[in-house]
Amino acid sequence: MLQVSPKMLPRLAELEKDLLLRRKRAQEGQWLGEIEGIDLTLTFLRTKQADAARLTRRVPADLGIPGPRH
């Protein structure tokens, strides 16, 4: 599974905005197959946005520096 970097959140927001505009146009044209595809893509996009946002809240674990064995 592709993990999206939190740095990409602004780009994901741009993509979502574009998809919503495309969906509106598809509704106006009554392109039912296009609407279904856009809805599916929006679902996946929003999942990736949530995953990336969750990564921004995670604190890295300190594993320490390995020392010599005795």
mmCIF file as Biopython writes it, N, C-alpha, C and O atoms, coordinates in Angstrom:
data_model
#
loop_
_atom_site.group_PDB
_atom_site.id
_atom_site.type_symbol
_atom_site.label_atom_id
_atom_site.label_alt_id
_atom_site.label_comp_id
_atom_site.label_asym_id
_atom_site.label_entity_id
_atom_site.label_seq_id
_atom_site.pdbx_PDB_ins_code
_atom_site.Cartn_x
_atom_site.Cartn_y
_atom_site.Cartn_z
_atom_site.occupancy
_atom_site.B_iso_or_equiv
_atom_site.auth_seq_id
_atom_site.auth_asym_id
_atom_site.pdbx_PDB_model_num
ATOM 1   N N  . MET A ? 1  ? 0.841   -1.174 0.000   1.0 0.0 1  A 1 
ATOM 2   C CA . MET A ? 1  ? 0.000   0.000  0.000   1.0 0.0 1  A 1 
ATOM 3   C C  . MET A ? 1  ? 0.888   1.240  0.000   1.0 0.0 1  A 1 
ATOM 4   O O  . MET A ? 1  ? 1.888   1.297  0.716   1.0 0.0 1  A 1 
ATOM 5   N N  . LEU A ? 2  ? 0.526   2.206  -0.788  1.0 0.0 2  A 1 
ATOM 6   C CA . LEU A ? 2  ? 1.265   3.453  -0.893  1.0 0.0 2  A 1 
ATOM 7   C C  . LEU A ? 2  ? 1.011   4.307  0.335   1.0 0.0 2  A 1 
ATOM 8   O O  . LEU A ? 2  ? -0.138  4.538  0.711   1.0 0.0 2  A 1 
ATOM 9   N N  . GLN A ? 3  ? 2.096   4.780  0.966   1.0 0.0 3  A 1 
ATOM 10  C CA . GLN A ? 3  ? 1.962   5.664  2.113   1.0 0.0 3  A 1 
ATOM 11  C C  . GLN A ? 3  ? 2.290   7.083  1.652   1.0 0.0 3  A 1 
ATOM 12  O O  . GLN A ? 3  ? 3.368   7.335  1.114   1.0 0.0 3  A 1 
ATOM 13  N N  . VAL A ? 4  ? 1.364   7.996  1.866   1.0 0.0 4  A 1 
ATOM 14  C CA . VAL A ? 4  ? 1.524   9.364  1.407   1.0 0.0 4  A 1 
ATOM 15  C C  . VAL A ? 4  ? 2.224   10.186 2.480   1.0 0.0 4  A 1 
ATOM 16  O O  . VAL A ? 4  ? 1.884   10.108 3.661   1.0 0.0 4  A 1 
ATOM 17  N N  . SER A ? 5  ? 3.201   10.973 2.055   1.0 0.0 5  A 1 
ATOM 18  C CA . SER A ? 5  ? 3.915   11.847 2.971   1.0 0.0 5  A 1 
ATOM 19  C C  . SER A ? 5  ? 3.002   12.978 3.424   1.0 0.0 5  A 1 
ATOM 20  O O  . SER A ? 5  ? 2.220   13.498 2.627   1.0 0.0 5  A 1 
ATOM 21  N N  . PRO A ? 6  ? 3.092   13.366 4.697   1.0 0.0 6  A 1 
ATOM 22  C CA . PRO A ? 6  ? 2.291   14.497 5.175   1.0 0.0 6  A 1 
ATOM 23  C C  . PRO A ? 6  ? 2.583   15.794 4.406   1.0 0.0 6  A 1 
ATOM 24  O O  . PRO A ? 6  ? 1.750   16.701 4.387   1.0 0.0 6  A 1 
ATOM 25  N N  . LYS A ? 7  ? 3.741   15.884 3.785   1.0 0.0 7  A 1 
ATOM 26  C CA . LYS A ? 7  ? 4.076   17.070 2.986   1.0 0.0 7  A 1 
ATOM 27  C C  . LYS A ? 7  ? 3.155   17.202 1.772   1.0 0.0 7  A 1 
ATOM 28  O O  . LYS A ? 7  ? 3.055   18.279 1.185   1.0 0.0 7  A 1 
ATOM 29  N N  . MET A ? 8  ? 2.491   16.125 1.399   1.0 0.0 8  A 1 
ATOM 30  C CA . MET A ? 8  ? 1.629   16.108 0.223   1.0 0.0 8  A 1 
ATOM 31  C C  . MET A ? 8  ? 0.182   16.517 0.524   1.0 0.0 8  A 1 
ATOM 32  O O  . MET A ? 8  ? -0.650  16.540 -0.383  1.0 0.0 8  A 1 
ATOM 33  N N  . LEU A ? 9  ? -0.126  16.840 1.779   1.0 0.0 9  A 1 
ATOM 34  C CA . LEU A ? 9  ? -1.506  17.208 2.127   1.0 0.0 9  A 1 
ATOM 35  C C  . LEU A ? 9  ? -2.043  18.383 1.301   1.0 0.0 9  A 1 
ATOM 36  O O  . LEU A ? 9  ? -3.195  18.326 0.871   1.0 0.0 9  A 1 
ATOM 37  N N  . PRO A ? 10 ? -1.263  19.445 1.058   1.0 0.0 10 A 1 
ATOM 38  C CA . PRO A ? 10 ? -1.797  20.528 0.213   1.0 0.0 10 A 1 
ATOM 39  C C  . PRO A ? 10 ? -2.125  20.045 -1.208  1.0 0.0 10 A 1 
ATOM 40  O O  . PRO A ? 10 ? -3.127  20.467 -1.785  1.0 0.0 10 A 1 
ATOM 41  N N  . ARG A ? 11 ? -1.297  19.175 -1.765  1.0 0.0 11 A 1 
ATOM 42  C CA . ARG A ? 11 ? -1.551  18.649 -3.114  1.0 0.0 11 A 1 
ATOM 43  C C  . ARG A ? 11 ? -2.799  17.774 -3.125  1.0 0.0 11 A 1 
ATOM 44  O O  . ARG A ? 11 ? -3.581  17.814 -4.075  1.0 0.0 11 A 1 
ATOM 45  N N  . LEU A ? 12 ? -2.986  16.985 -2.071  1.0 0.0 12 A 1 
ATOM 46  C CA . LEU A ? 12 ? -4.192  16.157 -1.986  1.0 0.0 12 A 1 
ATOM 47  C C  . LEU A ? 12 ? -5.435  17.034 -1.902  1.0 0.0 12 A 1 
ATOM 48  O O  . LEU A ? 12 ? -6.475  16.684 -2.462  1.0 0.0 12 A 1 
ATOM 49  N N  . ALA A ? 13 ? -5.343  18.166 -1.212  1.0 0.0 13 A 1 
ATOM 50  C CA . ALA A ? 13 ? -6.477  19.092 -1.128  1.0 0.0 13 A 1 
ATOM 51  C C  . ALA A ? 13 ? -6.785  19.670 -2.516  1.0 0.0 13 A 1 
ATOM 52  O O  . ALA A ? 13 ? -7.952  19.835 -2.871  1.0 0.0 13 A 1 
ATOM 53  N N  . GLU A ? 14 ? -5.751  19.975 -3.294  1.0 0.0 14 A 1 
ATOM 54  C CA . GLU A ? 14 ? -5.957  20.463 -4.666  1.0 0.0 14 A 1 
ATOM 55  C C  . GLU A ? 14 ? -6.659  19.406 -5.518  1.0 0.0 14 A 1 
ATOM 56  O O  . GLU A ? 14 ? -7.583  19.711 -6.271  1.0 0.0 14 A 1 
ATOM 57  N N  . LEU A ? 15 ? -6.210  18.171 -5.388  1.0 0.0 15 A 1 
ATOM 58  C CA . LEU A ? 15 ? -6.818  17.085 -6.149  1.0 0.0 15 A 1 
ATOM 59  C C  . LEU A ? 15 ? -8.289  16.904 -5.773  1.0 0.0 15 A 1 
ATOM 60  O O  . LEU A ? 15 ? -9.138  16.675 -6.634  1.0 0.0 15 A 1 
ATOM 61  N N  . GLU A ? 16 ? -8.574  17.010 -4.479  1.0 0.0 16 A 1 
ATOM 62  C CA . GLU A ? 16 ? -9.959  16.862 -4.031  1.0 0.0 16 A 1 
ATOM 63  C C  . GLU A ? 16 ? -10.829 17.982 -4.615  1.0 0.0 16 A 1 
ATOM 64  O O  . GLU A ? 16 ? -11.942 17.729 -5.077  1.0 0.0 16 A 1 
ATOM 65  N N  . LYS A ? 17 ? -10.328 19.199 -4.593  1.0 0.0 17 A 1 
ATOM 66  C CA . LYS A ? 17 ? -11.078 20.328 -5.149  1.0 0.0 17 A 1 
ATOM 67  C C  . LYS A ? 17 ? -11.370 20.099 -6.637  1.0 0.0 17 A 1 
ATOM 68  O O  . LYS A ? 17 ? -12.485 20.328 -7.104  1.0 0.0 17 A 1 
ATOM 69  N N  . ASP A ? 18 ? -10.357 19.646 -7.365  1.0 0.0 18 A 1 
ATOM 70  C CA . ASP A ? 18 ? -10.533 19.376 -8.795  1.0 0.0 18 A 1 
ATOM 71  C C  . ASP A ? 18 ? -11.562 18.273 -9.029  1.0 0.0 18 A 1 
ATOM 72  O O  . ASP A ? 18 ? -12.403 18.382 -9.921  1.0 0.0 18 A 1 
ATOM 73  N N  . LEU A ? 19 ? -11.491 17.221 -8.232  1.0 0.0 19 A 1 
ATOM 74  C CA . LEU A ? 19 ? -12.444 16.119 -8.390  1.0 0.0 19 A 1 
ATOM 75  C C  . LEU A ? 19 ? -13.871 16.572 -8.101  1.0 0.0 19 A 1 
ATOM 76  O O  . LEU A ? 19 ? -14.808 16.136 -8.769  1.0 0.0 19 A 1 
ATOM 77  N N  . LEU A ? 20 ? -14.042 17.441 -7.114  1.0 0.0 20 A 1 
ATOM 78  C CA . LEU A ? 20 ? -15.381 17.933 -6.807  1.0 0.0 20 A 1 
ATOM 79  C C  . LEU A ? 20 ? -15.930 18.776 -7.956  1.0 0.0 20 A 1 
ATOM 80  O O  . LEU A ? 20 ? -17.123 18.714 -8.256  1.0 0.0 20 A 1 
ATOM 81  N N  . LEU A ? 21 ? -15.068 19.562 -8.599  1.0 0.0 21 A 1 
ATOM 82  C CA . LEU A ? 21 ? -15.507 20.335 -9.768  1.0 0.0 21 A 1 
ATOM 83  C C  . LEU A ? 21 ? -15.870 19.410 -10.929 1.0 0.0 21 A 1 
ATOM 84  O O  . LEU A ? 21 ? -16.862 19.629 -11.625 1.0 0.0 21 A 1 
ATOM 85  N N  . ARG A ? 22 ? -15.053 18.372 -11.127 1.0 0.0 22 A 1 
ATOM 86  C CA . ARG A ? 22 ? -15.344 17.399 -12.190 1.0 0.0 22 A 1 
ATOM 87  C C  . ARG A ? 22 ? -16.647 16.659 -11.909 1.0 0.0 22 A 1 
ATOM 88  O O  . ARG A ? 22 ? -17.413 16.372 -12.829 1.0 0.0 22 A 1 
ATOM 89  N N  . ARG A ? 23 ? -16.898 16.352 -10.639 1.0 0.0 23 A 1 
ATOM 90  C CA . ARG A ? 23 ? -18.127 15.656 -10.263 1.0 0.0 23 A 1 
ATOM 91  C C  . ARG A ? 23 ? -19.341 16.533 -10.550 1.0 0.0 23 A 1 
ATOM 92  O O  . ARG A ? 23 ? -20.356 16.052 -11.054 1.0 0.0 23 A 1 
ATOM 93  N N  . LYS A ? 24 ? -19.231 17.825 -10.227 1.0 0.0 24 A 1 
ATOM 94  C CA . LYS A ? 24 ? -20.329 18.753 -10.494 1.0 0.0 24 A 1 
ATOM 95  C C  . LYS A ? 24 ? -20.633 18.799 -11.994 1.0 0.0 24 A 1 
ATOM 96  O O  . LYS A ? 24 ? -21.793 18.778 -12.406 1.0 0.0 24 A 1 
ATOM 97  N N  . ARG A ? 25 ? -19.573 18.864 -12.798 1.0 0.0 25 A 1 
ATOM 98  C CA . ARG A ? 25 ? -19.766 18.892 -14.257 1.0 0.0 25 A 1 
ATOM 99  C C  . ARG A ? 25 ? -20.399 17.587 -14.751 1.0 0.0 25 A 1 
ATOM 100 O O  . ARG A ? 25 ? -21.251 17.596 -15.639 1.0 0.0 25 A 1 
ATOM 101 N N  . ALA A ? 26 ? -19.971 16.474 -14.167 1.0 0.0 26 A 1 
ATOM 102 C CA . ALA A ? 26 ? -20.536 15.182 -14.557 1.0 0.0 26 A 1 
ATOM 103 C C  . ALA A ? 26 ? -22.014 15.097 -14.184 1.0 0.0 26 A 1 
ATOM 104 O O  . ALA A ? 26 ? -22.811 14.518 -14.922 1.0 0.0 26 A 1 
ATOM 105 N N  . GLN A ? 27 ? -22.378 15.673 -13.039 1.0 0.0 27 A 1 
ATOM 106 C CA . GLN A ? 27 ? -23.790 15.677 -12.644 1.0 0.0 27 A 1 
ATOM 107 C C  . GLN A ? 27 ? -24.616 16.509 -13.615 1.0 0.0 27 A 1 
ATOM 108 O O  . GLN A ? 27 ? -25.721 16.123 -13.996 1.0 0.0 27 A 1 
ATOM 109 N N  . GLU A ? 28 ? -24.068 17.658 -14.012 1.0 0.0 28 A 1 
ATOM 110 C CA . GLU A ? 28 ? -24.782 18.515 -14.957 1.0 0.0 28 A 1 
ATOM 111 C C  . GLU A ? 28 ? -24.986 17.800 -16.297 1.0 0.0 28 A 1 
ATOM 112 O O  . GLU A ? 28 ? -26.022 17.959 -16.943 1.0 0.0 28 A 1 
ATOM 113 N N  . GLY A ? 29 ? -23.994 17.018 -16.701 1.0 0.0 29 A 1 
ATOM 114 C CA . GLY A ? 29 ? -24.094 16.275 -17.958 1.0 0.0 29 A 1 
ATOM 115 C C  . GLY A ? 29 ? -24.763 14.925 -17.811 1.0 0.0 29 A 1 
ATOM 116 O O  . GLY A ? 29 ? -24.934 14.208 -18.797 1.0 0.0 29 A 1 
ATOM 117 N N  . GLN A ? 30 ? -25.146 14.566 -16.589 1.0 0.0 30 A 1 
ATOM 118 C CA . GLN A ? 30 ? -25.773 13.281 -16.278 1.0 0.0 30 A 1 
ATOM 119 C C  . GLN A ? 30 ? -24.921 12.104 -16.743 1.0 0.0 30 A 1 
ATOM 120 O O  . GLN A ? 30 ? -25.421 11.143 -17.328 1.0 0.0 30 A 1 
ATOM 121 N N  . TRP A ? 31 ? -23.619 12.206 -16.467 1.0 0.0 31 A 1 
ATOM 122 C CA . TRP A ? 31 ? -22.676 11.137 -16.814 1.0 0.0 31 A 1 
ATOM 123 C C  . TRP A ? 31 ? -22.552 10.218 -15.600 1.0 0.0 31 A 1 
ATOM 124 O O  . TRP A ? 31 ? -21.637 10.365 -14.790 1.0 0.0 31 A 1 
ATOM 125 N N  . LEU A ? 32 ? -23.468 9.286  -15.487 1.0 0.0 32 A 1 
ATOM 126 C CA . LEU A ? 32 ? -23.569 8.458  -14.283 1.0 0.0 32 A 1 
ATOM 127 C C  . LEU A ? 32 ? -22.317 7.623  -14.033 1.0 0.0 32 A 1 
ATOM 128 O O  . LEU A ? 32 ? -21.886 7.496  -12.887 1.0 0.0 32 A 1 
ATOM 129 N N  . GLY A ? 33 ? -21.732 7.058  -15.071 1.0 0.0 33 A 1 
ATOM 130 C CA . GLY A ? 33 ? -20.517 6.267  -14.899 1.0 0.0 33 A 1 
ATOM 131 C C  . GLY A ? 33 ? -19.358 7.114  -14.409 1.0 0.0 33 A 1 
ATOM 132 O O  . GLY A ? 33 ? -18.558 6.667  -13.587 1.0 0.0 33 A 1 
ATOM 133 N N  . GLU A ? 34 ? -19.269 8.329  -14.911 1.0 0.0 34 A 1 
ATOM 134 C CA . GLU A ? 34 ? -18.215 9.257  -14.491 1.0 0.0 34 A 1 
ATOM 135 C C  . GLU A ? 34 ? -18.388 9.647  -13.026 1.0 0.0 34 A 1 
ATOM 136 O O  . GLU A ? 34 ? -17.412 9.724  -12.279 1.0 0.0 34 A 1 
ATOM 137 N N  . ILE A ? 35 ? -19.616 9.890  -12.626 1.0 0.0 35 A 1 
ATOM 138 C CA . ILE A ? 35 ? -19.901 10.249 -11.233 1.0 0.0 35 A 1 
ATOM 139 C C  . ILE A ? 35 ? -19.477 9.118  -10.305 1.0 0.0 35 A 1 
ATOM 140 O O  . ILE A ? 35 ? -18.862 9.354  -9.265  1.0 0.0 35 A 1 
ATOM 141 N N  . GLU A ? 36 ? -19.808 7.897  -10.686 1.0 0.0 36 A 1 
ATOM 142 C CA . GLU A ? 36 ? -19.447 6.737  -9.861  1.0 0.0 36 A 1 
ATOM 143 C C  . GLU A ? 36 ? -17.931 6.616  -9.723  1.0 0.0 36 A 1 
ATOM 144 O O  . GLU A ? 36 ? -17.424 6.358  -8.632  1.0 0.0 36 A 1 
ATOM 145 N N  . GLY A ? 37 ? -17.217 6.800  -10.816 1.0 0.0 37 A 1 
ATOM 146 C CA . GLY A ? 37 ? -15.761 6.724  -10.777 1.0 0.0 37 A 1 
ATOM 147 C C  . GLY A ? 37 ? -15.146 7.825  -9.932  1.0 0.0 37 A 1 
ATOM 148 O O  . GLY A ? 37 ? -14.202 7.582  -9.180  1.0 0.0 37 A 1 
ATOM 149 N N  . ILE A ? 38 ? -15.673 9.025  -10.052 1.0 0.0 38 A 1 
ATOM 150 C CA . ILE A ? 38 ? -15.161 10.151 -9.259  1.0 0.0 38 A 1 
ATOM 151 C C  . ILE A ? 38 ? -15.440 9.916  -7.777  1.0 0.0 38 A 1 
ATOM 152 O O  . ILE A ? 38 ? -14.584 10.184 -6.935  1.0 0.0 38 A 1 
ATOM 153 N N  . ASP A ? 39 ? -16.632 9.418  -7.456  1.0 0.0 39 A 1 
ATOM 154 C CA . ASP A ? 39 ? -16.962 9.136  -6.052  1.0 0.0 39 A 1 
ATOM 155 C C  . ASP A ? 39 ? -15.998 8.108  -5.459  1.0 0.0 39 A 1 
ATOM 156 O O  . ASP A ? 39 ? -15.555 8.252  -4.320  1.0 0.0 39 A 1 
ATOM 157 N N  . LEU A ? 40 ? -15.681 7.092  -6.220  1.0 0.0 40 A 1 
ATOM 158 C CA . LEU A ? 40 ? -14.744 6.077  -5.757  1.0 0.0 40 A 1 
ATOM 159 C C  . LEU A ? 40 ? -13.355 6.683  -5.539  1.0 0.0 40 A 1 
ATOM 160 O O  . LEU A ? 40 ? -12.702 6.411  -4.532  1.0 0.0 40 A 1 
ATOM 161 N N  . THR A ? 41 ? -12.918 7.493  -6.477  1.0 0.0 41 A 1 
ATOM 162 C CA . THR A ? 41 ? -11.620 8.148  -6.356  1.0 0.0 41 A 1 
ATOM 163 C C  . THR A ? 41 ? -11.593 9.086  -5.150  1.0 0.0 41 A 1 
ATOM 164 O O  . THR A ? 41 ? -10.595 9.144  -4.432  1.0 0.0 41 A 1 
ATOM 165 N N  . LEU A ? 42 ? -12.685 9.819  -4.927  1.0 0.0 42 A 1 
ATOM 166 C CA . LEU A ? 42 ? -12.761 10.706 -3.761  1.0 0.0 42 A 1 
ATOM 167 C C  . LEU A ? 42 ? -12.671 9.918  -2.452  1.0 0.0 42 A 1 
ATOM 168 O O  . LEU A ? 42 ? -12.051 10.373 -1.491  1.0 0.0 42 A 1 
ATOM 169 N N  . THR A ? 43 ? -13.280 8.759  -2.419  1.0 0.0 43 A 1 
ATOM 170 C CA . THR A ? 43 ? -13.205 7.919  -1.218  1.0 0.0 43 A 1 
ATOM 171 C C  . THR A ? 43 ? -11.760 7.525  -0.928  1.0 0.0 43 A 1 
ATOM 172 O O  . THR A ? 43 ? -11.298 7.638  0.207   1.0 0.0 43 A 1 
ATOM 173 N N  . PHE A ? 44 ? -11.047 7.062  -1.956  1.0 0.0 44 A 1 
ATOM 174 C CA . PHE A ? 44 ? -9.644  6.677  -1.772  1.0 0.0 44 A 1 
ATOM 175 C C  . PHE A ? 44 ? -8.782  7.881  -1.408  1.0 0.0 44 A 1 
ATOM 176 O O  . PHE A ? 44 ? -7.901  7.781  -0.554  1.0 0.0 44 A 1 
ATOM 177 N N  . LEU A ? 45 ? -9.033  9.011  -2.048  1.0 0.0 45 A 1 
ATOM 178 C CA . LEU A ? 45 ? -8.263  10.222 -1.779  1.0 0.0 45 A 1 
ATOM 179 C C  . LEU A ? 45 ? -8.443  10.674 -0.334  1.0 0.0 45 A 1 
ATOM 180 O O  . LEU A ? 45 ? -7.475  11.035 0.335   1.0 0.0 45 A 1 
ATOM 181 N N  . ARG A ? 46 ? -9.661  10.652 0.134   1.0 0.0 46 A 1 
ATOM 182 C CA . ARG A ? 46 ? -9.932  11.086 1.515   1.0 0.0 46 A 1 
ATOM 183 C C  . ARG A ? 46 ? -9.320  10.129 2.535   1.0 0.0 46 A 1 
ATOM 184 O O  . ARG A ? 46 ? -8.912  10.548 3.618   1.0 0.0 46 A 1 
ATOM 185 N N  . THR A ? 47 ? -9.257  8.853  2.190   1.0 0.0 47 A 1 
ATOM 186 C CA . THR A ? 47 ? -8.587  7.888  3.059   1.0 0.0 47 A 1 
ATOM 187 C C  . THR A ? 47 ? -7.100  8.211  3.151   1.0 0.0 47 A 1 
ATOM 188 O O  . THR A ? 47 ? -6.517  8.171  4.235   1.0 0.0 47 A 1 
ATOM 189 N N  . LYS A ? 48 ? -6.493  8.530  2.018   1.0 0.0 48 A 1 
ATOM 190 C CA . LYS A ? 48 ? -5.068  8.890  1.998   1.0 0.0 48 A 1 
ATOM 191 C C  . LYS A ? 48 ? -4.821  10.188 2.765   1.0 0.0 48 A 1 
ATOM 192 O O  . LYS A ? 48 ? -3.808  10.322 3.451   1.0 0.0 48 A 1 
ATOM 193 N N  . GLN A ? 49 ? -5.743  11.140 2.649   1.0 0.0 49 A 1 
ATOM 194 C CA . GLN A ? 49 ? -5.600  12.383 3.402   1.0 0.0 49 A 1 
ATOM 195 C C  . GLN A ? 49 ? -5.635  12.103 4.906   1.0 0.0 49 A 1 
ATOM 196 O O  . GLN A ? 49 ? -4.832  12.654 5.659   1.0 0.0 49 A 1 
ATOM 197 N N  . ALA A ? 50 ? -6.543  11.265 5.333   1.0 0.0 50 A 1 
ATOM 198 C CA . ALA A ? 50 ? -6.650  10.929 6.755   1.0 0.0 50 A 1 
ATOM 199 C C  . ALA A ? 50 ? -5.397  10.206 7.235   1.0 0.0 50 A 1 
ATOM 200 O O  . ALA A ? 50 ? -4.908  10.473 8.332   1.0 0.0 50 A 1 
ATOM 201 N N  . ASP A ? 51 ? -4.875  9.292  6.419   1.0 0.0 51 A 1 
ATOM 202 C CA . ASP A ? 51 ? -3.648  8.574  6.783   1.0 0.0 51 A 1 
ATOM 203 C C  . ASP A ? 51 ? -2.472  9.531  6.911   1.0 0.0 51 A 1 
ATOM 204 O O  . ASP A ? 51 ? -1.695  9.437  7.861   1.0 0.0 51 A 1 
ATOM 205 N N  . ALA A ? 52 ? -2.337  10.452 5.962   1.0 0.0 52 A 1 
ATOM 206 C CA . ALA A ? 52 ? -1.233  11.414 5.989   1.0 0.0 52 A 1 
ATOM 207 C C  . ALA A ? 52 ? -1.369  12.349 7.184   1.0 0.0 52 A 1 
ATOM 208 O O  . ALA A ? 52 ? -0.377  12.673 7.837   1.0 0.0 52 A 1 
ATOM 209 N N  . ALA A ? 53 ? -2.585  12.779 7.472   1.0 0.0 53 A 1 
ATOM 210 C CA . ALA A ? 53 ? -2.810  13.653 8.627   1.0 0.0 53 A 1 
ATOM 211 C C  . ALA A ? 53 ? -2.470  12.919 9.927   1.0 0.0 53 A 1 
ATOM 212 O O  . ALA A ? 53 ? -1.930  13.518 10.857  1.0 0.0 53 A 1 
ATOM 213 N N  . ARG A ? 54 ? -2.783  11.638 9.989   1.0 0.0 54 A 1 
ATOM 214 C CA . ARG A ? 54 ? -2.476  10.847 11.179  1.0 0.0 54 A 1 
ATOM 215 C C  . ARG A ? 54 ? -0.965  10.740 11.382  1.0 0.0 54 A 1 
ATOM 216 O O  . ARG A ? 54 ? -0.485  10.730 12.515  1.0 0.0 54 A 1 
ATOM 217 N N  . LEU A ? 55 ? -0.223  10.660 10.282  1.0 0.0 55 A 1 
ATOM 218 C CA . LEU A ? 55 ? 1.238   10.580 10.381  1.0 0.0 55 A 1 
ATOM 219 C C  . LEU A ? 55 ? 1.850   11.855 10.952  1.0 0.0 55 A 1 
ATOM 220 O O  . LEU A ? 55 ? 2.913   11.807 11.571  1.0 0.0 55 A 1 
ATOM 221 N N  . THR A ? 56 ? 1.193   12.992 10.750  1.0 0.0 56 A 1 
ATOM 222 C CA . THR A ? 56 ? 1.729   14.246 11.288  1.0 0.0 56 A 1 
ATOM 223 C C  . THR A ? 56 ? 1.615   14.288 12.803  1.0 0.0 56 A 1 
ATOM 224 O O  . THR A ? 56 ? 2.343   15.035 13.456  1.0 0.0 56 A 1 
ATOM 225 N N  . ARG A ? 57 ? 0.718   13.502 13.365  1.0 0.0 57 A 1 
ATOM 226 C CA . ARG A ? 57 ? 0.516   13.488 14.815  1.0 0.0 57 A 1 
ATOM 227 C C  . ARG A ? 57 ? 1.352   12.423 15.521  1.0 0.0 57 A 1 
ATOM 228 O O  . ARG A ? 57 ? 1.426   12.409 16.750  1.0 0.0 57 A 1 
ATOM 229 N N  . ARG A ? 58 ? 1.978   11.537 14.761  1.0 0.0 58 A 1 
ATOM 230 C CA . ARG A ? 58 ? 2.777   10.472 15.373  1.0 0.0 58 A 1 
ATOM 231 C C  . ARG A ? 58 ? 4.137   10.996 15.791  1.0 0.0 58 A 1 
ATOM 232 O O  . ARG A ? 58 ? 4.788   11.740 15.056  1.0 0.0 58 A 1 
ATOM 233 N N  . VAL A ? 59 ? 4.551   10.601 16.968  1.0 0.0 59 A 1 
ATOM 234 C CA . VAL A ? 59 ? 5.866   10.972 17.471  1.0 0.0 59 A 1 
ATOM 235 C C  . VAL A ? 59 ? 6.801   9.797  17.214  1.0 0.0 59 A 1 
ATOM 236 O O  . VAL A ? 59 ? 6.462   8.658  17.534  1.0 0.0 59 A 1 
ATOM 237 N N  . PRO A ? 60 ? 7.979   10.059 16.636  1.0 0.0 60 A 1 
ATOM 238 C CA . PRO A ? 60 ? 8.905   8.956  16.386  1.0 0.0 60 A 1 
ATOM 239 C C  . PRO A ? 60 ? 9.357   8.301  17.697  1.0 0.0 60 A 1 
ATOM 240 O O  . PRO A ? 60 ? 9.560   8.974  18.708  1.0 0.0 60 A 1 
ATOM 241 N N  . ALA A ? 61 ? 9.506   7.004  17.655  1.0 0.0 61 A 1 
ATOM 242 C CA . ALA A ? 61 ? 9.958   6.262  18.837  1.0 0.0 61 A 1 
ATOM 243 C C  . ALA A ? 61 ? 11.466  6.369  18.955  1.0 0.0 61 A 1 
ATOM 244 O O  . ALA A ? 61 ? 12.190  6.235  17.969  1.0 0.0 61 A 1 
ATOM 245 N N  . ASP A ? 62 ? 11.934  6.614  20.176  1.0 0.0 62 A 1 
ATOM 246 C CA . ASP A ? 62 ? 13.367  6.680  20.435  1.0 0.0 62 A 1 
ATOM 247 C C  . ASP A ? 62 ? 13.843  5.268  20.752  1.0 0.0 62 A 1 
ATOM 248 O O  . ASP A ? 62 ? 13.512  4.715  21.801  1.0 0.0 62 A 1 
ATOM 249 N N  . LEU A ? 63 ? 14.615  4.692  19.850  1.0 0.0 63 A 1 
ATOM 250 C CA . LEU A ? 63 ? 15.106  3.335  20.033  1.0 0.0 63 A 1 
ATOM 251 C C  . LEU A ? 63 ? 16.457  3.313  20.737  1.0 0.0 63 A 1 
ATOM 252 O O  . LEU A ? 63 ? 16.972  2.245  21.069  1.0 0.0 63 A 1 
ATOM 253 N N  . GLY A ? 64 ? 17.023  4.474  20.960  1.0 0.0 64 A 1 
ATOM 254 C CA . GLY A ? 64 ? 18.303  4.553  21.660  1.0 0.0 64 A 1 
ATOM 255 C C  . GLY A ? 64 ? 19.463  4.200  20.740  1.0 0.0 64 A 1 
ATOM 256 O O  . GLY A ? 64 ? 19.279  3.769  19.602  1.0 0.0 64 A 1 
ATOM 257 N N  . ILE A ? 65 ? 20.651  4.395  21.268  1.0 0.0 65 A 1 
ATOM 258 C CA . ILE A ? 65 ? 21.860  4.075  20.515  1.0 0.0 65 A 1 
ATOM 259 C C  . ILE A ? 65 ? 22.386  2.742  21.031  1.0 0.0 65 A 1 
ATOM 260 O O  . ILE A ? 65 ? 22.569  2.577  22.237  1.0 0.0 65 A 1 
ATOM 261 N N  . PRO A ? 66 ? 22.628  1.804  20.149  1.0 0.0 66 A 1 
ATOM 262 C CA . PRO A ? 66 ? 23.133  0.505  20.596  1.0 0.0 66 A 1 
ATOM 263 C C  . PRO A ? 66 ? 24.521  0.660  21.236  1.0 0.0 66 A 1 
ATOM 264 O O  . PRO A ? 66 ? 25.349  1.454  20.789  1.0 0.0 66 A 1 
ATOM 265 N N  . GLY A ? 67 ? 24.738  -0.105 22.267  1.0 0.0 67 A 1 
ATOM 266 C CA . GLY A ? 67 ? 26.042  -0.107 22.933  1.0 0.0 67 A 1 
ATOM 267 C C  . GLY A ? 67 ? 26.736  -1.435 22.750  1.0 0.0 67 A 1 
ATOM 268 O O  . GLY A ? 67 ? 26.159  -2.376 22.206  1.0 0.0 67 A 1 
ATOM 269 N N  . PRO A ? 68 ? 27.943  -1.514 23.191  1.0 0.0 68 A 1 
ATOM 270 C CA . PRO A ? 68 ? 28.692  -2.764 23.078  1.0 0.0 68 A 1 
ATOM 271 C C  . PRO A ? 68 ? 28.074  -3.853 23.960  1.0 0.0 68 A 1 
ATOM 272 O O  . PRO A ? 68 ? 27.529  -3.584 25.030  1.0 0.0 68 A 1 
ATOM 273 N N  . ARG A ? 69 ? 28.179  -5.089 23.470  1.0 0.0 69 A 1 
ATOM 274 C CA . ARG A ? 69 ? 27.672  -6.223 24.254  1.0 0.0 69 A 1 
ATOM 275 C C  . ARG A ? 69 ? 28.703  -6.627 25.295  1.0 0.0 69 A 1 
ATOM 276 O O  . ARG A ? 69 ? 29.907  -6.540 25.055  1.0 0.0 69 A 1 
ATOM 277 N N  . HIS A ? 70 ? 28.232  -7.062 26.432  1.0 0.0 70 A 1 
ATOM 278 C CA . HIS A ? 70 ? 29.133  -7.533 27.507  1.0 0.0 70 A 1 
ATOM 279 C C  . HIS A ? 70 ? 29.066  -9.020 27.633  1.0 0.0 70 A 1 
ATOM 280 O O  . HIS A ? 70 ? 29.748  -9.600 28.478  1.0 0.0 70 A 1 
#
